[in-house]
Amino acid sequence: MFHALRKTKPYEIQIELSDYCNSKCPICTRYIEGRVGLKPSATVNRNQIRYEDFRKWFPPKFIQKRLFKMRFNGQVGESSLAEDLHDIVDYIVKSNNNLEYLSLTTNGGTHDVDWWYKLGNLMSQMRWGEVVFAIDGLADTHGLYRVGVDWHKVTENARAYIAGGGRAQWRMLTFKHNEHQVDECRKLSDEWGFNAFTLRPTAGFNNNKFFKYSYKGKEYVLEPPSDVDFVMKVSEPETPCDVVCYAVQEVERENGKDGQGFVNRLTIDTRGVIHPCCFFASECRKVYHKFYETGVPSTPCGATDLALAIGTGRRTNMYKNSVANLIEQQGGIESVCLYYNSFHKIMNSPLYKNTLENSWHKESHDGDYSVCGYMCAKKHKNLEGYRMGSKRIDFGVIQ
């Protein structure tokens, strides 16, 4: 089913256009390898996807026939910092402005109002073009998590984008310090012309329920929101060999909603690596960190060579022992990288044809679960707390 659905259905692609970022969010995965000082990992601030590469990877025929949705989003970078973003959006508009969905998720603190007005005009030409602005509160609270991002600049840019005709969503992470502002933020979103206001679960808290950091000589404390429904947490799997893939599945649509009875998602990072889903991308960056630092393929490091991660490093080792082994068997990281192989060839490689799905039937991968069995098991135990954080370092200094 996995490969058959991949082969026959159009794709929903999440692609990260840049691994540069203007924000210093203290719980961001871009700081995992530099946790002692909250310095960016050596794997970021290295690459952006250029227009010519994007056009080569996704020719007009692909965009017309094989693409369902595209999201410019990522885990370590700010896609609006890609120099060719306007050209890439314009290319998609001209190739197929009838896509089901085209979006950019952004902190909104880059460029000026003219740049965002132009993007709004480009997005308005899509059937459903949207920018999701991550605005975590009001002027007095937003910067406590979005460190270094000015709330006034973000909101001015968002309003310029809306004035250009673009559809916009205000997406808010809630913490203890801003949860009292949800209603006011929702009200402002209506007044300024946002089409939607949404709350997103907050990840990254340890069992002590706080995270401390210092910035420019001052100390701050992040605490999760009071409502546990807005704290991201997943427990140990009960059925690690019974996987319900988050990214590839047949689904029922009530009354034909969205007109699609399937999910077929892929994640592509700034090095052009195609991942089966978003749960793999940050772990791949740690295992193949030399490749992400240099762009030159190399074999994955042993666990003892990995820099200390934000938590125990458990999911990174799961990735190394399950997925990375499968990638190595078919020729290494370049075998799933668009800078070395075509999209068609990668999607017909063993990883996507059979080896990943076959690996779900094996419960233990060098003493632990696979990433798939851990994240997408049909049943999980009802355990309290964020599962990756039991030994997490809870203090950092942003540099």
SEGU-369354 format. One record per residue (C-alpha): x, y, z; residue in one letter. Coordinates in steps of 0.02 Angstrom, whole numbers, plus 50000, padded with zeros to 5 digits. Each point is the difference from the previous one (the first is absolute). Example, Ala and Ser with C-alpha at 12.3 -4.5 7.8 and 13.67 -1.06 7.14 Angstrom:
@X->50615; Y->49775; Z->50390; res->a
@X->50069; Y->50172; Z->49967; res->s
END
This chain:
@X->50000; Y->50000; Z->50000; res->m
@X->50139; Y->50121; Z->50048; res->f
@X->50090; Y->49999; Z->49832; res->h
@X->49841; Y->49977; Z->49897; res->a
@X->49921; Y->50155; Z->50075; res->l
@X->50161; Y->50099; Z->49980; res->r
@X->50007; Y->49948; Z->49817; res->k
@X->49820; Y->50036; Z->49953; res->t
@X->49949; Y->50153; Z->50101; res->k
@X->50061; Y->50180; Z->49987; res->p
@X->50115; Y->50062; Z->50137; res->y
@X->49983; Y->50121; Z->50142; res->e
@X->50177; Y->50066; Z->50021; res->i
@X->50071; Y->50095; Z->50146; res->q
@X->50163; Y->50081; Z->49946; res->i
@X->50121; Y->50106; Z->50101; res->e
@X->50076; Y->50130; Z->49885; res->l
@X->50130; Y->50070; Z->50122; res->s
@X->50096; Y->49943; Z->50153; res->d
@X->50037; Y->50180; Z->50049; res->y
@X->49892; Y->50083; Z->50132; res->c
@X->49980; Y->50172; Z->50076; res->n
@X->49921; Y->49934; Z->50160; res->s
@X->50083; Y->49921; Z->50152; res->k
@X->49857; Y->49894; Z->50068; res->c
@X->50083; Y->49912; Z->50148; res->p
@X->49916; Y->49830; Z->49977; res->i
@X->50028; Y->49993; Z->49812; res->c
@X->50085; Y->49845; Z->49928; res->t
@X->50129; Y->50110; Z->49913; res->r
@X->50083; Y->50020; Z->50171; res->y
@X->49999; Y->49817; Z->50051; res->i
@X->50183; Y->49965; Z->49963; res->e
@X->50055; Y->50162; Z->50082; res->g
@X->49891; Y->49986; Z->50155; res->r
@X->50141; Y->50048; Z->50121; res->v
@X->50002; Y->50173; Z->49925; res->g
@X->49841; Y->50001; Z->49896; res->l
@X->50110; Y->50029; Z->49849; res->k
@X->49930; Y->49948; Z->49831; res->p
@X->50052; Y->49826; Z->49947; res->s
@X->50141; Y->49989; Z->49875; res->a
@X->49874; Y->49923; Z->49879; res->t
@X->49898; Y->50160; Z->49981; res->v
@X->50035; Y->50170; Z->49921; res->n
@X->50070; Y->49902; Z->49854; res->r
@X->49878; Y->49983; Z->49859; res->n
@X->49846; Y->50065; Z->49910; res->q
@X->49905; Y->49928; Z->49854; res->i
@X->50020; Y->50106; Z->49845; res->r
@X->49873; Y->50029; Z->49863; res->y
@X->50097; Y->49903; Z->49868; res->e
@X->50011; Y->49846; Z->50111; res->d
@X->49817; Y->50011; Z->50048; res->f
@X->49950; Y->50011; Z->49817; res->r
@X->50111; Y->49852; Z->49956; res->k
@X->49929; Y->49893; Z->50139; res->w
@X->49819; Y->50047; Z->49965; res->f
@X->49970; Y->50034; Z->49815; res->p
@X->49832; Y->50075; Z->49949; res->p
@X->49930; Y->49829; Z->49953; res->k
@X->50035; Y->49935; Z->50176; res->f
@X->49915; Y->50152; Z->50079; res->i
@X->49851; Y->49977; Z->49884; res->q
@X->49980; Y->49811; Z->50016; res->k
@X->50085; Y->49936; Z->50158; res->r
@X->49988; Y->50141; Z->50127; res->l
@X->49848; Y->50021; Z->50112; res->f
@X->50064; Y->50118; Z->50135; res->k
@X->50165; Y->50087; Z->50037; res->m
@X->50052; Y->50077; Z->50164; res->r
@X->50156; Y->50106; Z->50024; res->f
@X->50036; Y->49950; Z->50178; res->n
@X->50139; Y->49923; Z->50099; res->g
@X->50079; Y->49951; Z->50163; res->q
@X->50162; Y->50099; Z->50007; res->v
@X->49981; Y->50148; Z->49883; res->g
@X->49896; Y->50147; Z->49942; res->e
@X->49945; Y->49972; Z->49821; res->s
@X->49966; Y->50184; Z->49968; res->s
@X->50189; Y->50025; Z->50007; res->l
@X->50020; Y->49900; Z->49839; res->a
@X->50055; Y->50132; Z->49876; res->e
@X->49896; Y->49926; Z->49858; res->d
@X->49836; Y->49977; Z->50093; res->l
@X->49903; Y->50125; Z->49893; res->h
@X->50066; Y->49919; Z->49841; res->d
@X->49955; Y->49827; Z->50064; res->i
@X->49823; Y->50052; Z->50045; res->v
@X->49979; Y->50088; Z->49833; res->d
@X->50060; Y->49841; Z->49912; res->y
@X->49870; Y->49896; Z->50092; res->i
@X->49864; Y->50127; Z->49959; res->v
@X->50043; Y->49992; Z->49815; res->k
@X->50017; Y->49810; Z->50000; res->s
@X->49836; Y->49963; Z->50090; res->n
@X->49906; Y->50130; Z->50100; res->n
@X->49865; Y->49871; Z->50032; res->n
@X->50096; Y->49903; Z->50133; res->l
@X->49893; Y->49949; Z->50147; res->e
@X->50116; Y->50096; Z->50119; res->y
@X->50161; Y->50102; Z->50000; res->l
@X->50064; Y->50071; Z->50163; res->s
@X->50147; Y->50078; Z->50089; res->l
@X->50022; Y->49985; Z->50188; res->t
@X->50106; Y->50143; Z->50067; res->t
@X->50046; Y->50100; Z->50154; res->n
@X->49965; Y->50153; Z->49892; res->g
@X->50148; Y->50101; Z->50064; res->g
@X->50099; Y->50006; Z->49837; res->t
@X->50005; Y->50125; Z->49856; res->h
@X->49892; Y->50157; Z->49988; res->d
@X->49817; Y->50037; Z->49966; res->v
@X->50029; Y->50017; Z->49811; res->d
@X->50070; Y->49823; Z->49992; res->w
@X->49851; Y->49930; Z->50095; res->w
@X->49875; Y->50101; Z->49897; res->y
@X->50074; Y->49922; Z->49842; res->k
@X->49987; Y->49826; Z->50076; res->l
@X->49818; Y->50034; Z->50042; res->g
@X->49968; Y->50045; Z->49819; res->n
@X->50084; Y->49841; Z->49939; res->l
@X->49907; Y->49890; Z->50123; res->m
@X->49834; Y->50080; Z->49953; res->s
@X->50018; Y->49923; Z->49827; res->q
@X->49993; Y->49824; Z->50071; res->m
@X->49841; Y->49902; Z->50026; res->r
@X->50046; Y->49997; Z->50185; res->w
@X->50161; Y->50090; Z->50041; res->g
@X->50032; Y->50033; Z->50183; res->e
@X->50135; Y->50064; Z->50116; res->v
@X->49998; Y->49936; Z->50178; res->v
@X->50075; Y->50130; Z->50116; res->f
@X->50066; Y->49933; Z->50165; res->a
@X->49952; Y->50139; Z->50122; res->i
@X->50012; Y->49941; Z->50179; res->d
@X->49909; Y->50135; Z->50096; res->g
@X->50006; Y->50189; Z->50005; res->l
@X->50144; Y->50124; Z->49999; res->a
@X->50047; Y->49966; Z->50182; res->d
@X->50002; Y->49808; Z->49987; res->t
@X->50037; Y->49950; Z->49820; res->h
@X->50189; Y->50020; Z->50015; res->g
@X->50015; Y->49889; Z->50154; res->l
@X->49999; Y->49849; Z->49885; res->y
@X->50030; Y->50079; Z->49829; res->r
@X->50161; Y->50076; Z->50066; res->v
@X->50065; Y->50141; Z->49891; res->g
@X->49839; Y->50017; Z->49898; res->v
@X->49912; Y->50168; Z->50017; res->d
@X->49811; Y->49984; Z->50020; res->w
@X->49967; Y->50168; Z->49919; res->h
@X->50101; Y->49953; Z->49845; res->k
@X->49911; Y->49832; Z->49987; res->v
@X->49827; Y->50074; Z->50011; res->t
@X->50042; Y->50140; Z->49877; res->e
@X->50065; Y->49871; Z->49877; res->n
@X->49846; Y->49891; Z->50023; res->a
@X->49884; Y->50146; Z->49968; res->r
@X->50099; Y->50049; Z->49844; res->a
@X->49985; Y->49821; Z->49937; res->y
@X->49812; Y->50004; Z->50030; res->i
@X->49988; Y->50169; Z->49913; res->a
@X->50084; Y->49919; Z->49850; res->g
@X->49854; Y->49880; Z->49988; res->g
@X->50073; Y->49849; Z->50089; res->g
@X->49906; Y->49882; Z->50113; res->r
@X->50080; Y->49995; Z->50174; res->a
@X->49989; Y->49895; Z->50156; res->q
@X->50055; Y->50054; Z->50175; res->w
@X->50072; Y->49846; Z->50087; res->r
@X->50042; Y->50014; Z->50183; res->m
@X->50101; Y->49891; Z->50118; res->l
@X->49937; Y->50019; Z->50177; res->t
@X->50106; Y->50006; Z->50156; res->f
@X->49961; Y->50052; Z->50177; res->k
@X->50063; Y->50175; Z->49961; res->h
@X->49880; Y->50031; Z->49854; res->n
@X->49849; Y->49887; Z->50024; res->e
@X->49900; Y->50145; Z->50073; res->h
@X->50018; Y->50093; Z->49834; res->q
@X->49917; Y->49872; Z->49887; res->v
@X->49834; Y->50092; Z->49989; res->d
@X->50083; Y->50167; Z->49964; res->e
@X->50110; Y->49921; Z->49866; res->c
@X->49848; Y->49921; Z->49921; res->r
@X->49912; Y->50168; Z->50000; res->k
@X->50149; Y->50086; Z->49917; res->l
@X->50009; Y->49865; Z->49869; res->s
@X->49820; Y->50038; Z->49952; res->d
@X->50029; Y->50187; Z->49998; res->e
@X->50154; Y->49987; Z->49890; res->w
@X->49922; Y->49884; Z->49872; res->g
@X->50076; Y->49832; Z->50042; res->f
@X->49893; Y->49859; Z->49929; res->n
@X->50032; Y->49884; Z->50147; res->a
@X->50067; Y->49996; Z->50177; res->f
@X->50068; Y->49835; Z->50067; res->t
@X->50086; Y->49936; Z->50157; res->l
@X->50142; Y->49874; Z->49982; res->r
@X->50058; Y->49877; Z->50135; res->p
@X->50166; Y->50049; Z->50079; res->t
@X->50143; Y->49875; Z->50000; res->a
@X->50164; Y->49987; Z->50091; res->g
@X->49967; Y->50004; Z->50187; res->f
@X->50083; Y->49879; Z->50118; res->n
@X->49922; Y->49911; Z->50149; res->n
@X->50037; Y->50150; Z->50111; res->n
@X->49880; Y->50100; Z->49892; res->k
@X->50113; Y->50146; Z->49962; res->f
@X->50145; Y->50055; Z->49893; res->f
@X->50119; Y->50138; Z->50051; res->k
@X->50114; Y->50102; Z->49890; res->y
@X->50099; Y->50161; Z->50006; res->s
@X->50015; Y->50130; Z->49862; res->y
@X->50102; Y->50159; Z->50004; res->k
@X->50034; Y->49980; Z->50185; res->g
@X->49820; Y->49972; Z->50055; res->k
@X->49923; Y->49835; Z->50053; res->e
@X->49830; Y->49938; Z->49940; res->y
@X->49888; Y->49852; Z->50039; res->v
@X->49885; Y->49915; Z->49877; res->l
@X->49858; Y->49900; Z->50074; res->e
@X->49867; Y->49898; Z->49909; res->p
@X->49820; Y->50060; Z->49990; res->p
@X->49876; Y->49951; Z->50134; res->s
@X->49894; Y->49901; Z->49878; res->d
@X->50088; Y->49832; Z->49977; res->v
@X->49915; Y->49980; Z->49831; res->d
@X->50119; Y->50132; Z->49935; res->f
@X->50158; Y->49910; Z->50057; res->v
@X->50068; Y->49879; Z->49871; res->m
@X->50028; Y->49829; Z->50075; res->k
@X->50002; Y->49821; Z->49937; res->v
@X->50027; Y->49845; Z->50105; res->s
@X->50090; Y->49834; Z->49970; res->e
@X->49922; Y->49891; Z->49865; res->p
@X->49897; Y->49848; Z->50045; res->e
@X->50001; Y->49933; Z->49822; res->t
@X->50167; Y->50049; Z->49918; res->p
@X->49974; Y->49875; Z->49860; res->c
@X->49825; Y->50059; Z->49963; res->d
@X->50036; Y->50164; Z->49913; res->v
@X->49870; Y->50122; Z->49936; res->v
@X->50107; Y->50112; Z->49891; res->c
@X->49966; Y->50183; Z->50030; res->y
@X->50064; Y->50047; Z->49828; res->a
@X->49927; Y->49866; Z->49885; res->v
@X->49826; Y->49930; Z->50026; res->q
@X->49828; Y->49980; Z->49928; res->e
@X->49877; Y->50109; Z->50095; res->v
@X->49814; Y->50028; Z->50003; res->e
@X->49941; Y->50174; Z->49958; res->r
@X->49831; Y->50044; Z->50071; res->e
@X->49883; Y->50048; Z->49859; res->n
@X->50147; Y->50008; Z->49882; res->g
@X->50086; Y->50139; Z->50097; res->k
@X->50160; Y->50061; Z->49913; res->d
@X->49958; Y->49880; Z->49859; res->g
@X->50142; Y->49882; Z->50047; res->q
@X->49996; Y->49830; Z->50082; res->g
@X->50186; Y->49988; Z->50034; res->f
@X->50149; Y->50078; Z->50086; res->v
@X->50166; Y->49997; Z->49906; res->n
@X->50125; Y->50115; Z->50087; res->r
@X->50187; Y->50021; Z->49976; res->l
@X->50127; Y->50113; Z->50084; res->t
@X->50148; Y->50075; Z->49906; res->i
@X->50138; Y->50091; Z->50093; res->d
@X->50123; Y->50135; Z->49948; res->t
@X->50125; Y->49871; Z->49938; res->r
@X->49870; Y->49928; Z->49883; res->g
@X->49979; Y->49839; Z->50101; res->v
@X->49828; Y->49923; Z->49980; res->i
@X->49933; Y->49932; Z->50165; res->h
@X->49848; Y->49887; Z->50016; res->p
@X->49930; Y->50121; Z->50128; res->c
@X->50043; Y->50147; Z->50113; res->c
@X->50046; Y->49885; Z->50146; res->f
@X->50161; Y->49951; Z->49910; res->f
@X->50075; Y->50164; Z->49944; res->a
@X->50081; Y->50067; Z->50158; res->s
@X->50066; Y->49828; Z->50049; res->e
@X->50078; Y->49977; Z->49828; res->c
@X->50087; Y->50168; Z->50021; res->r
@X->50083; Y->49936; Z->50159; res->k
@X->50051; Y->49829; Z->49936; res->v
@X->50065; Y->50065; Z->49834; res->y
@X->50063; Y->50163; Z->50074; res->h
@X->50159; Y->50004; Z->49894; res->k
@X->49895; Y->49995; Z->49843; res->f
@X->49893; Y->50144; Z->50061; res->y
@X->50155; Y->50099; Z->50047; res->e
@X->50089; Y->49975; Z->49834; res->t
@X->49876; Y->49934; Z->49872; res->g
@X->50119; Y->49854; Z->49970; res->v
@X->49926; Y->49826; Z->50035; res->p
@X->50078; Y->49898; Z->50139; res->s
@X->49952; Y->49849; Z->50102; res->t
@X->49901; Y->50031; Z->50161; res->p
@X->50094; Y->50024; Z->50163; res->c
@X->49991; Y->49878; Z->50142; res->g
@X->49893; Y->50051; Z->50149; res->a
@X->50154; Y->50043; Z->50103; res->t
@X->50053; Y->50127; Z->49869; res->d
@X->49837; Y->50096; Z->50004; res->l
@X->50000; Y->50167; Z->50088; res->a
@X->49887; Y->50007; Z->50153; res->l
@X->49820; Y->50030; Z->49951; res->a
@X->49861; Y->50090; Z->50089; res->i
@X->49940; Y->49842; Z->50087; res->g
@X->50069; Y->49825; Z->50017; res->t
@X->50033; Y->49983; Z->49814; res->g
@X->49886; Y->49850; Z->49996; res->r
@X->49904; Y->50041; Z->49842; res->r
@X->50162; Y->50043; Z->49911; res->t
@X->50065; Y->49826; Z->50040; res->n
@X->49835; Y->49926; Z->49944; res->m
@X->50025; Y->50087; Z->49834; res->y
@X->50180; Y->49942; Z->49986; res->k
@X->49959; Y->49819; Z->50041; res->n
@X->49846; Y->49986; Z->49890; res->s
@X->49986; Y->50128; Z->49861; res->v
@X->50184; Y->50046; Z->49974; res->a
@X->50044; Y->49815; Z->49984; res->n
@X->49873; Y->49984; Z->49859; res->l
@X->50069; Y->50155; Z->49914; res->i
@X->50177; Y->49931; Z->50012; res->e
@X->49946; Y->49835; Z->49925; res->q
@X->49943; Y->50089; Z->49841; res->q
@X->50154; Y->50110; Z->49980; res->g
@X->50002; Y->50132; Z->50134; res->g
@X->49922; Y->50170; Z->50026; res->i
@X->50025; Y->50053; Z->49819; res->e
@X->49878; Y->49862; Z->49949; res->s
@X->49857; Y->50105; Z->50073; res->v
@X->50069; Y->50172; Z->49955; res->c
@X->49932; Y->50103; Z->49856; res->l
@X->50170; Y->50078; Z->49967; res->y
@X->50061; Y->49825; Z->49950; res->y
@X->49844; Y->49910; Z->49936; res->n
@X->49834; Y->50041; Z->49919; res->s
@X->49838; Y->50002; Z->50098; res->f
@X->49939; Y->49849; Z->49900; res->h
@X->50156; Y->49899; Z->50035; res->k
@X->49994; Y->50037; Z->50187; res->i
@X->49817; Y->49953; Z->50013; res->m
@X->50040; Y->49835; Z->49914; res->n
@X->50148; Y->49961; Z->50113; res->s
@X->49987; Y->49851; Z->50121; res->p
@X->49964; Y->50115; Z->50148; res->l
@X->49838; Y->50060; Z->49920; res->y
@X->49956; Y->49840; Z->49908; res->k
@X->50011; Y->49876; Z->50143; res->n
@X->50140; Y->50006; Z->50129; res->t
@X->49927; Y->50136; Z->50111; res->l
@X->49828; Y->49921; Z->50006; res->e
@X->50075; Y->49826; Z->50027; res->n
@X->50100; Y->50067; Z->50148; res->s
@X->49837; Y->50035; Z->50092; res->w
@X->49980; Y->49814; Z->50033; res->h
@X->50160; Y->49994; Z->50103; res->k
@X->49970; Y->50058; Z->50178; res->e
@X->50180; Y->50024; Z->50056; res->s
@X->50130; Y->50098; Z->49902; res->h
@X->50163; Y->49980; Z->50095; res->d
@X->49908; Y->50001; Z->50166; res->g
@X->49866; Y->50131; Z->49966; res->d
@X->49853; Y->50037; Z->49887; res->y
@X->50008; Y->50071; Z->49826; res->s
@X->49951; Y->50182; Z->49979; res->v
@X->49840; Y->49941; Z->49913; res->c
@X->49955; Y->49879; Z->50139; res->g
@X->50034; Y->50133; Z->50131; res->y
@X->49908; Y->50146; Z->49920; res->m
@X->49859; Y->49915; Z->49903; res->c
@X->49954; Y->49844; Z->50097; res->a
@X->49814; Y->49966; Z->49995; res->k
@X->49993; Y->50001; Z->50190; res->k
@X->50103; Y->50095; Z->50128; res->h
@X->50007; Y->49985; Z->50189; res->k
@X->49915; Y->50136; Z->50099; res->n
@X->50152; Y->50079; Z->50081; res->l
@X->50007; Y->50179; Z->50062; res->e
@X->50132; Y->50121; Z->49938; res->g
@X->50100; Y->50026; Z->49843; res->y
@X->50086; Y->49836; Z->49968; res->r
@X->50168; Y->50063; Z->49938; res->m
@X->50040; Y->50113; Z->50146; res->g
@X->50037; Y->49899; Z->50156; res->s
@X->50186; Y->50042; Z->50003; res->k
@X->49996; Y->50162; Z->49906; res->r
@X->50117; Y->50144; Z->50039; res->i
@X->49884; Y->50140; Z->50055; res->d
@X->50111; Y->50153; Z->49989; res->f
@X->50090; Y->50086; Z->49858; res->g
@X->50083; Y->50164; Z->49954; res->v
@X->49952; Y->50073; Z->49831; res->i
@X->50153; Y->50064; Z->49910; res->q
END
